[in-house]
Amino acid sequence: MNLAQLNLYGNPCNRILFQKRKLLLQAAYARSVQKSQAQIRPGESAARASSIQCFSNTARSCAAKAEYTYRIAAAHCGKDRAFDRARDTYVFRPNVQPSSRQESQGHFNPARNDRVNIGEDAFFVGQVGTTTDVAFGVADGVGGWRDSGVNPRHFSRGLCHYMEEGASSFPSWSQTPNLGPLELLRRGYDRVFENHDVAAGGSTALVAVAQSEGRILVANLGDSGFLHLLPVRIRHFSKPQTHAFNTPYQLTVLPARQGVRERLPQGFIVDAPEDATTSSHEVAHGDVFVFATDGAWDNLSPQHVLRACAGAMTNLDAWHDRDGSFQASNELAGLTDPHRTGDAESKQPALQVALAQEIISQAKAASEDMGRESPFSKSMSQEYGRPYRGGKVDDMSAIVVVVVKNQD
């Protein structure tokens, strides 16, 4: 991803001026929360009312019975390394281990949080406080900052570190009873901004909160994307946010050090968390969500990912044909047990693990195939008016969520 050469908000070259914009955006965000808490207008649909329940006045607690469980796994691969299924996979096991944070849940130290194989991407998965809700997301560091002497991975990893920490410690820092992805993104961005060990940088961000009663809330800033699959068909695919070709929306921290500033271009993109596209998605038993950075989507189309997922789901009978209509299996809880590791005893890894690994494996292979037509080569052809072939070599990360309805 390139460091954007656009000057949308002037050229604020120090944290003091940038802090003023941040405070204004925080005030605007607070007003949006208050507006969302207002009573639904007469005649407004129940679907609309439920779509803003992240700002509901009634908090959920761990005592409430969870209707759905989210089985989650992630796979990732840096652009300069081969994909290793054993090394490059993370499976979410509630209350077991963090996905992105250091052992300390406080200050983010870039030197101690440096997953080399994931490149400039980052991801996190974590429970929301004491509830059964789960927050997760991916971030893609802006590689162009390297030309200015800034490590692009520090921003994206710091952002995920603080978002996972914010989810875990919720609601101690929040004034709202239920966590939403936009609030979590703002929390992570503010904490990165305050961390002077992250000298500068930028990142896209795709954040979600999966609510146990059956809804996933999403905030997407930039060109990462997500796919909602029903049995053998696509329900929804997100649209990227870009200012220009290969120039996505991005969060930014501008450097305070004079030496770094002098090496920067004349303009910056300084988007805000509140610029993210937000959406709300009802879920059902057997639905699959794929959240991934642009390194995956530049090489695999939504239809390609559907075929990969449908193949694995139908082979294991997780999706099966019932009288001409595909349905999710009642055995899905067992197939997605996060303790299935694929060793000699369990034989088959958890389904969400297999899906995440297959997506990254196919995306990696496609990125290195210079003879194929890829989503990125199609975009290049449209942008420059002449034919291009081949995948795009890039870092890539994918989080797969399989929805399981709990048995009564």
C-alpha positions in Angstrom: 0.0 0.0 0.0 1.3 3.5 -0.9 1.7 6.5 1.4 -1.0 8.7 0.0 0.0 11.9 -1.8 -3.2 13.8 -1.0 -3.5 16.8 1.3 -7.1 16.6 2.5 -6.7 18.5 5.7 -3.8 20.9 5.1 -0.3 19.8 6.2 -0.3 19.4 10.0 3.3 18.4 10.7 3.1 18.1 14.5 1.0 16.4 17.1 -0.3 19.6 18.5 -2.3 20.6 15.4 -3.3 17.0 14.8 -4.6 16.8 18.4 -7.0 19.6 17.7 -8.5 17.7 14.8 -8.7 14.6 16.9 -10.6 16.4 19.7 -13.1 17.8 17.2 -13.7 14.3 15.8 -14.2 12.9 19.3 -16.9 15.5 19.9 -18.6 14.6 16.7 -18.5 11.0 17.6 -20.0 11.7 21.0 -22.9 13.6 19.3 -23.4 10.6 16.9 -23.7 8.3 19.9 -26.3 10.5 21.5 -28.2 10.7 18.3 -28.2 6.9 18.0 -29.5 6.5 21.5 -32.6 8.6 20.6 -35.9 6.9 20.5 -36.8 5.2 17.2 -39.3 7.3 15.2 -42.9 6.0 14.9 -43.2 3.7 11.9 -39.5 2.8 11.8 -38.9 -0.8 11.3 -37.8 -3.3 13.9 -34.8 -4.1 11.7 -33.7 -0.5 11.8 -34.1 -0.5 15.6 -32.0 -3.6 16.0 -29.3 -2.3 13.7 -28.3 0.4 16.2 -28.5 -1.8 19.2 -24.7 -1.3 19.8 -25.9 1.9 21.4 -28.7 0.4 23.3 -29.4 1.6 26.8 -29.6 -2.0 28.1 -26.3 -3.7 28.7 -25.8 -7.4 28.2 -24.1 -9.5 30.9 -22.4 -12.8 31.0 -25.5 -14.1 32.9 -27.6 -13.8 29.8 -27.9 -17.0 27.8 -25.9 -16.8 24.6 -27.9 -17.8 21.6 -24.9 -18.1 19.2 -21.2 -19.0 19.5 -18.6 -17.7 17.1 -15.8 -20.1 16.2 -12.9 -18.1 14.9 -9.5 -18.7 13.4 -7.0 -16.6 11.6 -4.2 -17.3 9.0 -1.6 -14.9 7.8 1.5 -14.7 5.6 4.1 -12.0 4.9 4.8 -11.3 1.3 8.4 -12.3 1.5 7.9 -15.7 3.1 6.2 -19.0 2.4 2.9 -19.9 4.0 3.3 -22.5 6.8 0.0 -23.8 8.0 1.2 -24.8 11.4 3.2 -21.7 12.1 0.9 -19.1 10.5 -2.4 -20.0 12.0 -4.2 -18.8 15.1 -7.3 -20.4 16.6 -9.5 -18.4 19.1 -10.1 -20.3 22.3 -12.0 -18.0 24.8 -10.1 -17.1 28.0 -7.0 -19.0 26.8 -4.5 -16.7 25.0 -4.4 -13.3 23.4 -4.0 -13.0 19.6 -2.0 -9.8 19.4 -1.1 -8.3 22.8 2.1 -8.6 24.7 1.9 -10.4 28.0 1.5 -6.9 29.6 -1.9 -5.4 28.8 -0.5 -1.9 29.2 1.9 0.0 27.0 2.5 -1.2 23.5 6.2 -1.7 22.9 7.0 -2.2 19.1 10.3 -3.9 19.9 8.5 -6.6 21.9 5.6 -7.2 19.5 7.1 -8.0 16.1 5.6 -10.9 14.3 8.0 -11.0 11.3 6.0 -13.5 9.2 2.9 -11.4 9.1 4.7 -8.4 7.5 2.9 -5.1 7.8 -0.5 -6.6 8.5 -1.9 -7.2 12.0 -5.0 -8.8 13.5 -6.7 -9.4 16.9 -9.4 -11.5 18.4 -10.7 -11.2 21.9 -13.7 -11.4 24.2 -15.6 -8.3 25.1 -15.3 -7.9 28.9 -17.2 -10.5 30.8 -19.7 -11.1 28.1 -19.8 -13.8 25.4 -19.5 -11.2 22.6 -16.2 -11.3 20.6 -14.3 -8.5 19.0 -11.9 -9.0 16.2 -10.3 -7.2 13.3 -7.5 -6.8 10.7 -5.2 -3.8 10.0 -2.9 -3.2 7.1 0.1 -0.9 7.7 0.8 1.7 5.0 4.1 0.5 3.5 5.0 3.8 2.0 6.1 5.1 5.4 9.2 3.0 5.1 10.6 5.5 2.6 10.5 8.0 5.4 12.3 5.8 7.9 9.2 4.7 9.7 8.4 1.0 10.3 4.9 0.5 8.9 4.1 -2.5 11.0 4.3 -0.6 14.3 1.1 1.4 13.7 -1.0 -1.5 12.6 0.2 -3.8 15.4 -0.2 -1.1 18.0 -3.7 -0.4 16.7 -4.7 -4.1 17.1 -2.9 -4.3 20.5 -5.0 -1.5 21.9 -8.3 -2.7 20.3 -7.9 -6.1 21.8 -7.0 -4.6 25.2 -10.0 -2.2 24.9 -12.3 -5.2 24.2 -10.9 -7.1 27.2 -11.2 -4.2 29.6 -14.7 -3.0 28.4 -16.7 -1.3 29.9 -14.2 0.2 32.3 -13.2 3.0 29.8 -16.6 3.5 28.0 -19.7 5.5 28.7 -21.9 3.1 26.6 -23.3 -0.1 27.9 -22.5 -2.2 24.8 -19.4 -2.1 22.7 -19.6 -1.2 19.0 -16.8 -1.5 16.4 -16.5 2.2 15.8 -16.1 2.9 19.5 -13.4 0.2 19.7 -11.6 1.6 16.6 -11.6 5.1 18.1 -10.3 3.7 21.4 -7.4 1.9 19.6 -6.5 4.9 17.5 -6.5 7.3 20.4 -4.2 5.0 22.4 -1.8 4.6 19.4 -1.8 8.4 19.0 -0.8 8.8 22.7 2.0 6.2 22.4 5.2 8.0 21.4 7.0 4.7 20.8 4.9 4.7 17.6 6.6 7.6 16.0 4.4 7.8 12.9 2.6 5.7 10.4 -0.8 4.7 9.0 -3.1 1.8 8.5 -6.4 0.7 7.2 -8.7 -1.0 9.7 -11.6 -3.5 9.6 -13.2 -4.1 13.0 -16.2 -6.2 14.1 -18.1 -7.1 17.2 -20.0 -10.4 17.1 -22.9 -10.3 19.5 -24.1 -13.5 21.1 -27.8 -12.9 20.4 -27.1 -13.1 16.6 -25.7 -10.0 15.1 -22.2 -8.9 13.8 -21.5 -5.2 13.8 -18.7 -4.0 11.4 -16.7 -0.8 10.9 -14.5 -0.8 7.8 -12.0 2.0 7.0 -10.0 1.4 3.8 -9.6 -1.5 1.4 -9.7 -4.5 3.6 -13.0 -6.3 3.2 -15.4 -8.9 4.4 -17.6 -11.6 2.9 -20.8 -13.0 4.5 -21.6 -16.5 3.2 -24.8 -18.5 3.5 -24.7 -22.2 2.5 -23.2 -22.2 -1.0 -24.1 -18.5 -1.8 -22.9 -15.0 -1.1 -25.0 -12.8 1.2 -22.9 -9.7 1.3 -19.4 -8.4 0.2 -18.2 -5.1 1.4 -17.0 -2.2 -0.9 -13.5 -0.7 -0.4 -13.0 2.9 0.6 -10.5 4.6 -1.6 -9.5 8.2 -2.4 -7.9 7.1 -5.7 -6.5 3.9 -7.3 -4.5 2.0 -4.7 -5.0 4.8 -2.2 -7.3 3.6 0.5 -8.8 5.5 3.5 -6.3 5.2 6.3 -5.7 6.3 9.9 -2.5 8.3 10.4 -0.2 9.5 13.1 2.1 12.3 11.8 5.6 12.4 13.2 6.7 14.9 15.9 10.5 14.5 15.1 11.8 17.1 12.7 14.2 14.7 11.0 11.3 12.4 10.0 9.1 15.2 8.9 11.7 16.5 6.4 11.6 13.1 4.6 7.8 13.1 4.2 6.0 14.1 1.0 4.1 17.3 0.9 0.6 15.9 1.6 -1.0 13.3 3.8 -4.2 11.4 4.0 -5.5 11.9 7.5 -8.8 10.0 7.8 -10.6 9.4 11.0 -12.3 6.4 12.6 -15.7 8.1 12.0 -15.0 8.0 8.3 -15.4 4.2 8.4 -18.4 2.5 6.7 -20.5 0.8 9.4 -23.0 -2.1 8.9 -25.0 -4.6 10.9 -25.5 -8.2 9.9 -28.0 -10.8 11.3 -26.5 -14.3 11.5 -27.8 -17.8 11.3 -26.5 -21.2 12.2 -23.8 -22.2 9.6 -23.1 -18.7 8.2 -19.4 -18.0 7.4 -17.7 -14.6 7.5 -14.3 -13.9 6.0 -12.5 -10.7 7.1 -9.3 -10.1 5.2 -6.7 -7.5 4.2 -6.4 -6.4 0.6 -3.5 -8.8 0.1 -6.1 -11.6 0.0 -8.9 -9.7 -1.9 -6.4 -8.4 -4.6 -5.8 -12.0 -5.5 -9.0 -13.8 -4.8 -12.5 -12.7 -5.9 -15.5 -13.2 -3.6 -16.6 -16.1 -5.9 -13.2 -17.7 -5.6 -13.5 -17.6 -1.8 -17.0 -18.9 -1.9 -15.9 -21.9 -3.9 -13.0 -22.6 -1.5 -15.3 -22.4 1.5 -18.1 -24.3 0.0 -15.8 -27.1 -1.0 -14.5 -27.5 2.5 -17.9 -27.1 4.1 -19.7 -29.7 1.8 -16.8 -32.2 2.0 -17.1 -32.3 5.7 -20.9 -32.2 5.5 -21.0 -28.9 7.4 -23.3 -27.7 4.6 -25.4 -30.4 3.1 -28.2 -30.8 0.5 -31.6 -31.4 2.0 -34.3 -31.9 -0.6 -32.6 -29.5 -3.1 -31.8 -26.8 -0.5 -28.4 -26.5 1.3 -28.6 -26.3 5.1 -26.1 -26.2 7.9 -25.3 -29.4 9.8 -26.5 -30.0 13.4 -23.0 -31.3 14.0 -21.3 -28.0 13.4 -20.4 -27.5 17.0 -18.2 -30.6 16.9 -16.7 -29.7 13.6 -15.6 -26.3 14.8 -14.4 -27.3 18.3 -11.4 -25.1 18.7 -9.5 -27.9 20.5 -9.4 -29.9 17.3 -5.8 -29.4 16.1 -5.5 -31.8 13.1 -3.0 -34.1 14.9 -3.2 -37.9 14.9 -5.9 -37.9 17.6 -8.3 -35.4 16.1 -7.3 -36.1 12.4 -9.2 -33.0 11.1 -8.4 -29.5 12.3 -11.3 -27.3 13.4 -13.4 -26.2 10.4 -12.6 -22.5 10.9 -8.9 -23.3 10.9 -9.2 -25.3 7.7 -11.1 -22.5 6.0 -8.6 -19.7 7.1 -5.6 -21.8 6.0 -7.2 -22.7 2.6 -8.0 -19.0 1.8 -4.5 -17.8 2.6 -2.9 -20.8 0.9 -4.8 -20.0 -2.3 -4.3 -16.3 -2.1 -0.5 -16.8 -1.6 -0.4 -19.1 -4.7 -2.4 -16.6 -6.7 -0.2 -13.7 -5.8 2.8 -15.5 -7.2 1.1 -16.5 -10.5 2.1 -13.9 -13.0 0.0 -15.5 -15.8 -3.4 -15.4 -14.2 -6.1 -12.7 -14.2 -6.6 -11.4 -10.7 -8.9 -8.8 -9.1 -5.9 -6.5 -8.9 -4.8 -7.1 -12.5 -8.4 -6.3 -13.6 -8.3 -3.0 -11.6 -4.9 -2.2 -13.2 -6.3 -2.8 -16.7 -9.2 -0.5 -16.0 -7.1 2.2 -14.4 -4.4 2.4 -17.1 -6.3 1.3 -20.2 -4.1 -1.6 -21.2 -4.2 -5.3 -20.3 -2.3 -6.6 -17.2 -1.9 -10.1 -15.9 -0.8 -11.7 -12.7 -1.4 -11.5 -9.0 -0.2 -8.9 -6.5 2.5 -9.9 -4.1 1.5 -8.6 -0.7 1.1 -9.4 3.0 -2.2 -11.1 3.7 -4.3 -11.9 6.7 -7.7 -13.5 7.0 -10.0 -14.1 9.9 -12.8 -16.7 9.4 -15.9 -16.8 11.6 -18.2 -19.8 11.6 -21.6 -19.1 13.3 -22.9 -21.9 15.6 -26.4 -21.8 17.2 -26.3 -23.1 20.7 -28.4 -26.1 21.6 -31.3 -25.5 24.0 
